[in-house]
């Protein structure tokens, strides 16, 4: 199976804000879509996170994209919408000490995010597809496929509006 993993365009949010599940618009989705449409094979099915910054792009890439909650960004719980500088240092340190397993208060861990993303991919029954999603989803999928230990997960960086092609064994 071939997957084209696309990170949403830059979100319209103040710098320094934790915005995992916040439903915010994408900046210049039409320009990003134009570039991607010139690179992607025509006629592929598109799945997307239902969050607006992904949905806006997905709807420009396909007349009928499918939306799946398993593709939303990590739930940062009580951290959502807060400046990173306002999050208690002890909580950030706890996350740094357990990158994959720590869940922010009221949120989910990267391991939980990874499991729901892997469940989504396991349920795909197509030879090739486009997935419009978030950096956290893409990062945890790649970490799994590359067998990376949690301490290396943050080294995986995916730019806004980028496309990463992955070939998974049948």
C-alpha positions as CSV (number, residue, x, y, z in Angstrom):
1,X,0.0,0.0,0.0
2,X,1.2,3.5,-0.9
3,X,0.3,6.3,1.4
4,X,0.7,10.0,0.8
5,X,0.8,11.6,4.3
6,X,0.1,15.3,4.1
7,X,0.5,17.7,7.1
8,X,-2.0,20.5,7.1
9,X,-1.0,24.0,6.1
10,X,0.2,26.4,8.7
11,X,-2.6,27.0,11.2
12,X,-4.0,30.5,11.9
13,X,-2.9,30.7,15.6
14,X,-0.7,32.9,17.7
15,X,2.9,31.6,18.0
16,X,3.6,29.7,21.2
17,X,0.1,28.4,21.7
18,X,-0.6,24.7,22.3
19,X,-3.3,23.9,19.7
20,X,-3.5,20.1,19.3
21,X,-7.3,19.6,19.1
22,X,-8.3,23.3,18.7
23,X,-10.4,23.6,15.5
24,X,-8.6,26.4,13.8
25,X,-8.3,27.5,10.1
26,X,-5.4,26.8,7.8
27,X,-3.4,29.6,6.2
28,X,-3.5,29.6,2.4
29,X,-4.9,26.1,1.9
30,X,-5.6,26.9,-1.7
31,X,-2.0,27.5,-2.6
32,X,-0.9,24.4,-0.7
33,X,-3.6,22.3,-2.5
34,X,-2.4,23.6,-5.9
35,X,1.1,22.4,-5.3
36,X,0.0,19.1,-4.0
37,X,-2.4,18.5,-6.8
38,X,0.5,18.9,-9.3
39,X,2.5,16.2,-7.3
40,X,-0.2,13.6,-6.4
41,X,-1.5,10.9,-8.8
42,X,-5.0,11.8,-10.0
43,X,-8.1,10.1,-8.6
44,X,-6.8,8.8,-5.3
45,X,-9.1,8.6,-2.3
46,X,-8.5,11.2,0.4
47,X,-9.0,10.6,4.1
48,X,-8.6,13.5,6.5
49,X,-8.7,14.6,10.1
50,X,-12.1,16.4,10.6
51,X,-10.3,19.4,12.2
52,X,-10.7,22.5,10.0
53,X,-7.0,23.0,9.2
54,X,-7.0,19.6,7.6
55,X,-10.6,19.5,6.3
56,X,-10.1,22.8,4.3
57,X,-7.1,21.2,2.4
58,X,-8.8,17.8,2.0
59,X,-11.8,19.4,0.4
60,X,-9.6,21.2,-2.1
61,X,-7.8,17.9,-3.0
62,X,-10.9,15.8,-3.5
63,X,-14.6,16.5,-4.1
64,X,-15.7,13.9,-1.4
65,X,-12.9,13.4,1.1
66,X,-13.6,11.0,4.0
67,X,-13.1,12.2,7.6
68,X,-12.0,10.0,10.4
69,X,-11.6,11.0,14.1
70,X,-8.6,8.7,14.4
71,X,-6.6,11.2,12.3
72,X,-7.0,14.2,14.7
73,X,-4.0,15.6,16.5
74,X,-3.1,14.5,20.0
75,X,-5.4,15.7,22.7
76,X,-3.4,18.0,24.9
77,X,-6.2,18.2,27.5
78,X,-5.9,21.2,29.8
79,X,-2.9,22.5,27.8
80,X,-5.1,23.2,24.8
81,X,-5.2,26.9,23.8
82,X,-2.7,27.8,26.4
83,X,0.8,29.4,25.8
84,X,3.5,26.7,26.2
85,X,5.2,29.1,28.6
86,X,2.1,29.0,30.9
87,X,2.1,25.2,31.2
88,X,3.5,24.1,34.6
89,X,7.2,23.3,34.3
90,X,6.6,20.1,36.3
91,X,4.1,18.8,33.7
92,X,6.4,19.6,30.8
93,X,9.3,17.8,32.6
94,X,7.1,14.8,33.2
95,X,6.4,14.6,29.5
96,X,10.0,15.0,28.6
97,X,10.9,12.1,31.0
98,X,8.3,9.9,29.3
99,X,7.9,11.2,25.8
100,X,5.6,8.4,24.5
101,X,3.6,7.5,27.7
102,X,2.9,10.8,29.4
103,X,-0.6,12.2,28.9
104,X,-1.2,15.9,29.7
105,X,-4.0,16.4,32.3
106,X,-7.2,15.5,30.6
107,X,-5.5,14.5,27.4
108,X,-3.9,11.5,25.8
109,X,-0.4,10.1,25.4
110,X,1.5,9.9,22.2
111,X,1.3,6.1,22.5
112,X,-2.5,6.4,22.5
113,X,-2.4,8.6,19.5
114,X,-0.1,6.1,17.8
115,X,-2.4,3.2,18.5
116,X,-5.5,5.0,17.0
117,X,-3.5,6.1,13.9
118,X,-2.2,2.5,13.4
119,X,-5.8,1.2,13.8
120,X,-6.8,3.6,11.0
121,X,-4.1,2.5,8.6
122,X,-4.7,-1.2,9.4
123,X,-8.4,-0.7,8.3
124,X,-7.5,0.8,4.9
125,X,-8.3,-1.6,2.0
126,X,-7.0,0.4,-0.9
127,X,-3.7,0.2,-2.9
128,X,-3.0,3.9,-2.6
129,X,-4.4,6.8,-0.6
130,X,-3.9,10.4,0.5
131,X,-4.1,11.2,4.2
132,X,-4.4,14.8,5.4
133,X,-3.5,14.9,9.0
134,X,-1.3,16.4,11.7
135,X,2.4,16.3,12.7
136,X,1.7,14.2,15.8
137,X,-0.1,11.5,13.8
138,X,2.5,11.4,11.1
139,X,5.4,11.4,13.6
140,X,4.0,8.5,15.6
141,X,3.2,6.4,12.5
142,X,6.8,6.9,11.2
143,X,8.2,6.1,14.6
144,X,6.4,2.8,14.6
145,X,7.3,2.0,11.0
146,X,11.0,2.9,11.6
147,X,11.1,1.1,14.9
148,X,12.3,4.3,16.6
149,X,12.6,4.5,20.4
150,X,10.4,7.3,22.0
151,X,13.5,9.4,22.7
152,X,14.0,9.8,18.9
153,X,10.4,10.6,18.0
154,X,10.8,14.4,18.3
155,X,13.6,14.2,15.7
156,X,10.9,13.4,13.1
157,X,9.9,16.8,11.6
158,X,7.3,17.3,8.9
159,X,6.7,20.8,7.5
160,X,3.3,22.4,7.1
161,X,1.8,21.4,3.8
162,X,4.4,18.7,3.1
163,X,3.7,15.4,1.5
164,X,5.6,12.2,2.6
165,X,5.2,9.1,0.4
166,X,5.3,5.8,2.3
167,X,5.2,2.3,0.8
168,X,4.0,-0.3,3.3
169,X,4.4,-4.0,2.8
170,X,1.3,-5.8,1.7
